[in-house]
């Protein structure tokens, strides 16, 4: 890194000149999990109109991580030709249309197709939030990551609480489709920001440094719009999209994120049954323990990005996450009927690596284009790994008749998380995997300097 890269950014008040961006980020965040949990509580009501059986439920349950994976990998390619704001507006529009389609579904095929459209929009939004934070809040990356990760966690709890009462009062179609209203609201600030962005960054006649894909001039990182954003036109990240596949840092972050997701999806799918069979709790207690597991993620989403952005290194957090995973898995394996709530709580603390991964997308990249590329790669590969969790645990349970081998498998994933996490903890940037040194460019050369500044942690 050059001295210029290491220069700290001046910290401004969070809302100063960028209140619309703040509202936009948080509104997008609350839309990224609502539709995932909106169907499962009311499958019984939906089946009255659209029969689909247990296999159909299984297909609907695997769609979110698979769509998140597919569009995690596709989004950086799409962003080569579109601005971040433009692509995000398309994603939000897809969520609106998908939620409306699910509400109006008359067949299982339409329900599945509409769900794919909704989850495609969410998968794209997942990838775009970190680079949008880097663009509009380069001086507040830790705080903004904390706020939007917490918003995601909180609003993932809302649909299960309200889906059944709304379905009973207004019908399942209203219960499923009402979440599209939040997506419509989220469109407004980004539409305004896109208009401002395009006015702030205009083509200049005879400017040879303009981007070939968009015809817009490249703007240095010190150019800011009225909303306080640093700007980079679409199309700037083309080379990074391919190069990220050859980055050891990118693979390590994707593996840490992916194996964490595998554990989370597996536990959400099987914890109640595991506890009733192995710990001897009843169904109500198992549900309460699953709620405890889920609730542990809310304070972690708030605290971990703030803590990680201030620590000199994040290795301690990686060790902590792996340690809590190990304690929880071993507790459920060796003493499931004793202090069951403690083992579940420990297992619920382990996913602190999820908000940490979101933060590292920005801490481990120098440029906005690098953030897009790393975010897409991490989430594409990561959610693909995560989707296998429920299936693998189910197969191990069915093949052995108990949960011992399944818990041993979860325990065996902990060293993988730890090794990958310690690789990510090393202070380096994504771009340094292929550019060990980014030289300063003398003024007047017509070449664009490296974007962004990220402190090594």
N, C-alpha and C positions, 0 to 999 in steps of 0.2 A: 504493500500500500504506500502511496505517496503521502507527503505531508499534507497535501491538499485534501486527500481523502479523510485523513484523521482529524481535520479541523472540526471542532464541535459546532453544531448548528445552534444559532440563537433560539432560545425557547420563548415562544409567544403564548399568550393566553389561548386556551383551547378554542374558544368561540370567536377569537378576533379575526374578522374577515372571512371566516370559513364555517359559519353556523349551518349553512345549507349542506355543506359536505359532511359535517358531524351528524346532522339529522339523516342524511342519505345513507351513511354507513350503518347507523343503528337500525334504520327501517329495513334495509336489506338483510341485516343479520337476523332480525326477528322472523323473516320470511324463509330462512334457509332450513328450518326443521319442522315447521308447523304441519305441512302436508304429509310428512312421513308418518306421524303418529295420529293422523286424523281418521284413518280407515279402520285400523285394528279394533278399537273399542266397539265399533258398531257393525262388525261383519254380519252378525245375526240379522240386523234390520235390513242390510243391503241384500242379503241372500233371499229375502222374501220376493224381491223384484228381479234380482239377477243371480241365479244359482251358479255357484262356482266350486263348492266343495273344498276339501282340505288341500288338494293339489293347487287349486286356484289361489288359495290363501298363501301357500308357499311361494308361488310365482310372484305375487304382489309384494311379499316380504323381502324377496331378493332384489327387487327392482331398484330401491334407493342406492345401495352401495355399488351396484353394477353401473347405473347411470352416472353416479358420482365419479366412478373410475373412468368411464368412457369419455365423459365431457371434461374431466380433469386433463386428459391427454389431448383432446381436440381444441379446448379453449385457447391455448397459446398459438395454435395454428390459425384460428379465426382472428385472434387479436393482431396478427401480422397486417391485416387489411382494415382494421377498424380501431377507433379510439376505445379506450377503456369504458368511457361513459356510454358510447354507442352500443357496444357489445352488452353492457349491463342492462341497458334498456330493452334490448332484444330478449335477454334472459328473463327480465321481469314480465315482459309481455307473454313469454312462453308459460310462466307460472300462472298468469291470469287466465289464459286460454285453457291450460291444462286443468285448473281447478273448476272452471266453468264446464269443461267437457266431462269431468268426473261427475259433477252434479247432475248433468243432463243425460248420463249414460243410460242406454236402453239395453245394452248387451255387455257381456264380459269383455269382448274384444275392444269395444269403445272405452270401457273402464281402464283396461290395460294401456291402450294407446294414449289416453289422456294422462294417465299416471306417468308414463314415460316422458311426455312433454313437460309435465310439471317438474319431474326430477331432473330432466335435462337442464331446465332453467336454474334449478338449485345447484346442480353440479358446476355450471358456469359461474354462478354467483360465489360459490365456495372459492374458486380459483381467483376471482377478480378482487375480492375484498383485501387481501394483503397488499397487492400493488396499489390499490386505491388509497390505502392508509399511507403507503410510502410516498405517494404523489401529493396528497393534500396535507399530511401531518408528519413530515419527515423528522420534526423535532419532538414528536409525541407518539412514537411508534409503540412503546410499551403500554402507555395509557390507553390508546385507541384499541390495541389488540385486546387488552383486558376488558374494555367496555363491550366490544362486539362479541367476544367469546362468551361473556357472561349473558348477554342478550340472547344468544343462540341457546345457551343452556336453560335459561329461564323459560323461554317460549317453547322449548321442547316438552315442558311439563304441562303447558296449558291445554293442548288438544285432548289428552286423555281425561282431563278433569271436566271439560265442558261438552265433549262430543256426545255422550249419552244423553244428558239433560236436553241439549238442543235437538237431538234426533227425536226424543220422545215428544217434545213440544211442537216442533216445526217440520219434522221429517228428516230422514237421513241425507236427502239431497241438499238441504240448507246446511246441515252440519258439515258436509264435505266441501261445499262450494264457498262457504262464507270466508274462508281464508284468502281467497283471491282478492278480497277488499283491501287487505294489508298490502298486497303487491301493487294494486292500483295507487294507493297512497304513496308507496315508495318510489313510484315513477316520477312524481312531480319534482322533487329537488334535483334529481339527476337530469331531467329534461332542461331545467334552468341552467344547471352547471354546464351541460353540453353546449348550449347556445353561447354562454359566456366564454367557454374554452375556445370555441371556433372563432369568436371575435378577437380573442387575445392573441391567437396564433394564426396569422394570415400569410399566404404566399407572398413573396417579394419578387418582383420582376428581375430576372437575371441572377437570382440567387442559386448558385450551383450546388449549395449544400442541402437543398431541399430533398425531402424523402421521395424516392422514385415511385413508391406505391401510392402516395397520397398527394404529392405535389406541394406539400406544406413545408415551410422551412423548419429546420431543426432549431429548437429553442434551448438555450443553455439552462442549467439547473437554477440559475438565479432569476430567470424570468418567471414572474408570477402573475396570475390572473387576479381579478378583483376578489376572488374567493380564496386567495392565498395558496394556490396550487402551483407546483412545479410541473411543467408541461413536457410531454414527449408525444409526438404524433404516432398514430398507428403505423405499423410496419417496421418499427425500429428493432424488433426482437427476433427477426427471422433467423439469423445465424445461431442465436442462443438456443432456439427450440431444438435444433439437431444436436448441438454440442452438449446440452445438458444430459443426454443419454450416456455420455462418456465421462461424466463427472463422478468421482468417488464420493464427494460430499453429497451430491444429489441422491445417489443410491443409498447412502447411509441414512439420510433424513427420511427418504421414502420408506425404508425398511423399519426405522423406529416408529414412524407414523402408522405404517401398515400393520405391524405386529401389535401395536397398541390398539388399533381399530379392531383387529381380529379378536383380542381379548374382550373388548367392550361389546361387540356384536354377539359373541358367544355367550357372555354372561347375561345379557339382556334376554337372549332367546331361551336359556336353559336354567338360570339360577333358581326360579321357583321350584321346578321339578327336582333339581339337584338337592335343594334343601329339604323338601318333603321326604325324599327317599333316603337321604344320607344323614341329615341332622334331626329328623323326626318331628319337624315343625308342621303345623297345619297350613292350609292354603292361605288363610288370612295373615298368619305370621310371615309366610314366604313372600306375600305381596308387600308387606310392610318392610321387609328386609331388602327387597328389590328397590323400593322407594328410597331406602337409606343409601343403597349403592348409588342410585342416580343423584341423590341430593348432595353427595360428597363432591360432585363435580362443579357445583355452583360457586362455592367460595374459592375453589382452585382456579376456575376460569378468571376470577377477579384478581387473585393475588399473584399467580405465577408469572404472567407477563410483566407486571409491575416489578416484581422481585428480580426476574431474570434480566430486565433491562438496566438494573442498577448494580448487579453483582459483577465483580471482575471476571468471573467465569461461570459457566452453567454446568460444569461437571458434577457439582454437588447435587443439583436438582435431578440430573440423570441417575445418579446413584440412589437418591431418595425414591424416585419413581420405581426403579427396579426393586429396591428393598421392600417397599410396601406391596408390590405385586407378589414377591416371593413369600412374604409373611402371610398375606391373605390366602394364597394358594395352598401353602403348606398347612396353615391352620385348618382349612376345609378338608384337606387330605388326611391329616393325622388326628385332629380333635374336633370334628364337625359339630358335635353336640355340646361342646363346652365353649362358652364365649363366642357363640356363632355370630352375634352382631359385630363383635370386634374384627373377626376375620373378613366379614363382608365390608366393613368400613375400610379396612386396610386395602382390600381389593379395589374399592372405590376411589382411594387416594392415588393408586398407581397411574390412572389416566391423566395425572397432572402433565404427562408428556404430550397430551393433545394440544392444550393451549400453548405449551412451550414450542411445539413444532410450528404452529401458526406464526408465532413471534419470530422464529428462526428463519422463516422465509425472507423476512426483511433484514434481520441482523446478519445474514450470511450472503447478502447480495449487495452489489455496489449500485446497480442501475434499476430503473423501473422495468426495463425489458428483462433483466435477469430475475427480478421478482416474479414476473408473469411466468417465465419459463420454469423456475424452480417450484412455484406454487402448483402449476399444472402437473408437473412431473411427480411431485410428492403426493398429491392427492389422487392422481390417476393410478399410479402404481400402488399407493397405500390403500385406497378403497378396494382395489382388486384383491389385495391380500386379505383385507378385512372381511370381504364377502364370504370367504371360505370358512370363517370361524364357526358359525352355527352348524354348517354342514359337517365339518370335521368332528365337532363334539358329538353331534347326533350319531354319526357313524361309529365312533368309538364307544358310545353308550350302548348302541344296539348290538355291536359285535361282541361285547364282553359281559353285558348284563348288569353292570354297575358303573359307578363314576370314577373308579380309581385311575384307570388308564387315561380318561379324559382330563382329570386334574393333573396327572403327571405330564400330560402334553402341555397344558397351560403353564406348568412350572418350568418346563423345558424351553418355553419361549422367552423366559426372563433373561437368560444370558444373551440371546440374540438382540433383545432390546438394549441391553447394557452395552454390548460391543458397538452396535450401530450408534448409540447415543454418545459414547465417548469419542467416536470419530467425528461426529458433528460438533462436539464440544471444543475441538481444536480450533483456535482462532484463525480462520481463513475465510475467504470469500469465494463464491461460486466462480466468478470470472477469473480468479487466480488459478483455477485448474487448467486453463489454457493460455492465460496471460499472467505469468509469474510477476510481471512488473508492468504497470500501466504508466507510461511516461507522461510527463506534463507536455502539453502541446503549446508551442510559442504562439503568442497572440499574432493574428494576421495570417496564419497558415491556411485558414479556411476549413480546418478540421475541427470536429467537435470534441471537447474534452470529455473525460469519463463522467457519467452522471452519478449524482447521489453521494452521500458519505455515510458510512456505517462503521461504528466503532467495533473493534474486535472484542468478542466476549466468549 
